């Protein structure tokens, strides 16, 4: 883990690919750009990384609390958590450009929680792309509690070429706040200088996002503050819940933009969470996701094809989606799936502890011991087996809080472990 409160943690220049796995980047401070990582020409691959408490500071519109991209040849974030990061715009991530055309920007099974754009747009993700034909994929992601004092409470798309495609698939965007007035966007904002990108929203839940300077009072989940009227060439919504829709200039969204089943614009302008339809439960702060309640409308509401086309078979917690009858749950978390991250239930049958750089599992009786180690966002980072009363595995590559699941004689025992 890296805690670094005196400057930015990484800068990635042309010709460099930075690959990060299984770590936390915390309390980085960047001048004008990116508290944790500034990419200026290279590529970034992050898996199972927590970005927490990073901040971009300065007087010239500091951007990208955790990450700022000025130029890049490829970006991939998988099973990452962005939490409590802060900047004037792009509270978590600000992506200004890519180095080349036809580049993929990918966020898969990531959670964005309580990030803050303190003066301008997008508490979570700000896209301002210049290169042509880029593809943005946001898959199995969760957005909760992000705030913005400018346009776009959660995701802002601004001044981006029409050749850009943005796919939001099986994602949950709930409970985010825009602190500006009506038309500024609390959920997703397609901004006034956007050139007409193709936005596809599939199997997603976007509701319960609201505007208000001091308290949520105006529902606004999908906002077009653009100079054009959305049509099927710029917007396609499929098998999704979108609570309140606002289009500036008395424009409308054509019926041709809706494909398949949708619940659309069902929340009144005056915000009241009682009008939410999908059936999301309260936010799970331990897992950084919204699960679905029993009987929720979002269960089996999704079309499995949209995930299968992307070769995705799991949800935001790493649990397998069965795709029964070519269906899946809408949103980031599949209802009823066996989560990759087990619940904690301490037991005397096995003890799990760290000693001399080893993670040790000790059992009362001789057994086949199976150990799975999970990060706090549900990613399995280690599998190991042994026969006897003790299993030893090197823990030098792990630091932080994990959940260890031990299987003995078909029974599972789990315990939280802190690896130092």
N, C-alpha and C positions, 0 to 999 in steps of 0.2 A: 504494500500500500504506500501511496505517496501523499503526504500532507505538506503543503508548500505555500505558506502564507506571505512570502516576500516577492513573488514574481510568477510569471507563467511557467508551466511545467514542461511543455514540449512545443517546438516549432518544427514543422515538416516542410522542407524546401523541395524544389524540382529534382526529380530523379530518385527520391526517397519514398519507400513504403514503410510506414510505421504500423506494426502489428502489436496489439495489446490484448492480453487474455488474463482473466481471473485476478483482477486487481481493482483497487479504489484510487481514484484521483480526487483529492479533497483540498479545498481551501486555496486553490490556485488564484492568483490575482494578476490579470493582464492589463497593461496600459492601452486603452482604446480598443484592443482586440483580444478576446478569448482568455479566460482565466486558466484553462487547462491545456488546450491544444489549439494552435494556430497553424492551419495548413495553407501553404503558399506555393503550390506547384506540385506537391507530391500526392501520395495516396494514403488513406487511413483505413485500417481494418480493426475493429474493436469487438470483442466477444466477452460477455460476462464481465463487463466493466461498470463500476459505479462511479458516476460523476456527481459529486456532492459538494455544495457550498462554495463553488467557484464563482468568480466575479470578474467582469470586464469593467474597468473604471477609467474615468477621464472626462474631458470637456468636449470632445469632438464625436458625439454620438457613439460611445463605446458599445460594441456589439458582440454577441455570442458569449454568454456567461460562462459556459463550459467549453464550447467549440466554435471557432469561426473558420470558414472556408473562403479564401480569396480565389484560389485556383486549385483544381484537383484533377487527377486522372482516374479517380475511383474512390467511392466512399461506402463503407459497409459497417453497420452497427447491428449486433445480434445479442439478444438477452442482456441489454444494457439498461441501467437505471440512471435517469437524470433527475436529481432531486435538490431543491433549494439553491439552484444556480440563479445568477442575477446579472442583468445588463440593461442598458437603456432600450435596446431592441434585440430580439432573439434571446429571451431569457436563458434558454438552454443552448440552442444551436442557431447560428446565423450562417446561411450559405449564400454567398454573393455570386459565385461563378464556378464553372468547371473549366479546366484547362483545355479540354477538347470537346467536340460535339459527340453526341450519342454515348454519353456516360451515364451509368446507373448510380443513383443515390438511394441507398437501401437502409431502411429501419425495420428490423424484424424482431418481434417479441420484446419490444422495449417499453419501458414505463417512464412517463414524464410527470413528475409530481411536485407541485408547489414551486415551480420556477416562476420568475418574475421579470417582465419587461417594465422597467420602472418609469420610463418616460415616453416610449414609442410603441412599436408593434410587436406582437407575438410572444406570449409568455413561454411557449415551448419551441416552435420551429418557424424561422423566417426564411423564405425562399425568394431570392432576387437574382435569377439566373440570366446570364448574357449569352452563353454558348447555345447553339441550336441542337434540337432533337435529344435533349436529356430526358431520362425517365426517372421519376421519383416513385419508389415503392414503399408504402407504409403498411405493414402487414402484422396482424396480431398484436397491435400496440395499444397501450392504455394511456390516456391523458386525464389527469385529475388535479384540481386545485391550482392550475396555472393561472397567472394573472398578468394583465397588461394595462398600462396607462395610456396606450395609444391604440392604433387600429390592429385588430386581430388578437383576441384574447388568447388563443391557443396556437393556431396555425395561420400564417399570413403568406399569401402568394402575391408578389408585387413585381410589376415591370418585367415579366417573364415572357419569352417568345412563344408564339402560337404553336411552334413545333414541339413544345414540351408536353409530356404526358405525366399526370400525377394520379397514381392508383392508391386509393385508401381501401384496404381489404380487411375484413374481420377485425376492425378496430373499434375501441370504445372511447368516446370523447364525451365526458360527463363531468359536471360540477366545476367548470372553469369560469373565470370572471374577466370581463372587460370593464375597465373603470372609466371609459369614455362614453359619449352619448350614442343615441340610436344610429344604426348604420355602420358602426365601427367594428362590429363583429366580436362575439364572445367565444364561438366555436371555431369555425373555419371562415376566413375572409379571403375572397378573391378581390384584390385591390383595384383602385381606380386606374392605374397605369398598366394593368395586366393586358397582354396582347391577344388573349383568347386561347389560353391553354386548354387541353383536353383533361378535364377532371372526372375521374371515375370513382364512385363510391359504391362499394359492394359489401354486402353482409355486415354492415357496420351499424353502430348505435351512436347517434349524435343528438343528445337531448340533455336538458337540464343545465345548459350553459346560459349565462345571463350577464346583462350590463347593469352597472350601478356604481356611482362614485364611492359610496360607503356601504351599500347593501344591494344584493341582487334584487332588481325590480323589473327588468325588461328582458324577456326571453329572446334569444337570437343565436341560433345554432349553425346555420349556413347563411352567409351574407355575400351578396354580389354588389360591391360598390364600384361598378365598372361602367364603361361607356358603351357596352353592348348588351343585348338581351340574350341570355343563355339559350342555346339550342342543342340538338343532339350532337352537333359537331364540337361542342365545348363542354357539355355536361351530360353524364349518364349515371343514373342512380338505380341500383338494383338490390332488392331484398334487404332493405335498410330502414332504420327508424331515424327520421330527422324531424325534431320537434317543432322548431320555428324557423321559417325562411324569410329573409328580407332581401329585396332587390331594389336598388336605388332608382330614382327617376321614374317612379310609377311603372316600371317595367315588370314583366311577368316571366315565369319559366314555363316553357312550352311542355305540353303533355308528352311529347316525343322524347323528353329527357328521362322519363321514368320507364324502366324495363322490369318485368317480373313483378313480384309483390313488393309493395312499399307501404310504410306508414309515414305520411308526409305532411308537414305543416299543421299538426294537430294541437300544438300548444299555443294558447292565446298569447298575445303580445305582453300582457301583464304576467310576469313570471310567478308561477306557483308549481312547485315540484309534484304536487298531487296529480298534475296532468301528464306526467311521464308514463309512457305505455310499455316500454320494453321489458320491464321487470328486473332491472339490475338491483342487486342488493347494495347495502352500504359498502363504502370503499374499504377493502381489506388492506390496512396499512402494513401488515407483516409481509404480504406478498406483492403489494403495489398493483393490485388489479381490482376490477369489479367482477364478482361472480354473479350468476343469475339465480333468482329465487325459484323455488319449486313452483311449477305451473306458469312460469314467465312466458310472455308472448314471443320472446326472442328465441326460445328453444325450438330447434328444427325450422327456424325461419330462413336460414341461409341456404344458398345454392352451393353445393360442394364443388361444382365445376370451377368456380373462381379461384379456389385454393389449389385444386388439382392441376390447373393450368400452370400454376407457379411451382408445382412439385412440393407443396407444403402439406404435410399430413398431421401436424401437431398444432396446439394452441399456444397462447401466450405464456403458459406455465410449462410447456414442454410435454403436456399430456396428449395422447393420441386421439385424434378425431376419427371416429369410425366411419363417418359418411354414410350411415344407414339410409337407404332409399334416396341416395344422392342428396341428402340434406346435411346441414350442420347448424349449430347455434350461430346466431348473429352475435357479433362482438368478439372480444379478444379471448374469452375463456369459454371452452366447451362445457355445457351443462352435463353433469353425470360422469365425465371422464375421470379416470384415475390420475390425479395430479402427480406430476413428477416430484413435487415437493410434499413429503408426507407430513401429517400432523405430529406434534410432539407428544409422546407418551412414555415417560421414563419407566424403566423396569429393572428389577433386580436380576433378571436373567442375563444381562450383559452390561458391562461397564465400558465406557469409551472415554479415553483421556489421552493427553499428549505428554511425552516424556523423551528428553534427549533427541529432539528432532523427529521422533516417530509418533504416528497416531496409532494407538493400541486399542484393540478390542479384546476384552477378557470375559470369558463365559464361565458359568458355574460347572457345566458338564461339557465333555468332549463332543463336538458337533462339527458339521460343515458350516463354516461361518461365511456369510456373504455380506460385504459392506458396500453400500452406495453412499457417496458423499455429494451433497447438494449445496449450491450457493443459495443465498437468500432470495434470489429471483427465480429459483426453480430449476436451474441448469445442473444436470448431473456432471460433475467434474472428475469423478474417480469411481472405478469399480474394481473390487479386489475380493478374492476368495482364499480360504485356507481351511484345513481340517485340524481339529484339536481344541484346545481351550484358549488359544491366543492367536490373534492376527496382528501382524506388525506391517506398517507401510510408511514410507518416508513422507513427511509432511512439510518438507522444506520449501516446496513450490506453492504452498497455500498459506494465506494469512487472512485473518478476519473471522467472521461468524459464518458457520456452516451448520447444516442439518445432516447428521449421520444416521442412516437407516441400516440396521443389522437384521438379517433374516436367519432365523434358527428354526429348523424343523417345520418350515412353512409358515412360521409366525414372524411378524415384523415388530421390531422395537426401534424407536427413534429417540434421538437426543440432540439437543443443540450443543455444539462444541465451539469454543473460541481457540483458534490456532494462532499462536504468537510467533 
